[in-house]
Amino acid sequence: MKASSLSFQAAILMGLAGMCWGVYMAISDDRSTLPAHAHLNLLGFVTLFLFGVYYRLHPALDGAPIARLQITIWIVATIVLIIGVAMVHSGKRAGDPIAAVSSLIVIADMLLFGWLMMRNESGKSAAGSVR
């Protein structure tokens, strides 16, 4: 599967999850986990969708295993981050280290994406050199 396809599919699932979570918060009148809901929408839907657009526009990079790895890391780290942030805002202090570590992984993965993008934009990454 190409990185863009994985990214688009995960973005839709996370977007739907974020929407359902928002509806649940409205119905229950409990907005304590609003920050986690916002993180899910921004990192899980918006950012994944933007990654997908970039990869789709750059077919050589889209098919590279490292691009799929970057998307996979983002998906897993985002889910763990959302859990940690939700725990923190639900009063469970055990969520602090979960949110902290997963935040660092998300940042490292954004650096990986930035590196892939810069290499691609500078023309140094032919189809075979980013794999």
Disulfide bonds with the S-S distance in Angstrom:
none
